[in-house]
Amino acid sequence: FPVLLEEFSIRRGSGGDGAHKGGDGGTRRIRFLEAMEAGILSNRRIVPPFGLTGGEPGALGRNSIARADGHTETLPATASVDMGAGDCFIIETPGGGGYGAVGQGADGPIKGQD
């Protein structure tokens, strides 16, 4: 396909807080070099990934298009869209939920913390 992968990176800070922080999601930026149709089927764009035993939820995922003319469009979790030459499809995957409350160790509260 006539596309250019401009970025494939870790989405720092997207994992939920907790005794064990949730994993960070990723970011992909795909530049279209010719006009074509693109589709996305994704989850966790409205309801965040949950944390367990007091852990915080991870960040929501996001889908968007940065058009060659400078404006940006936000897409829902499932979409089909016409892409023009120079348009960039941006996919930010959700972070994982954290496990355990901050200050909690595997065997209960961490010594020295209330």
Secondary structure, 3 states (H helix, E strand, C coil): CCEEEEEEEEECCCCCCCCECCCCEEEEEEEECCCEEEEEECCCCCCCCCCECCCCCCCCCEEEEECCCCCEEEECCEEEEEECCCCEEEEECCCCCCECCCCEECCEECCCCC
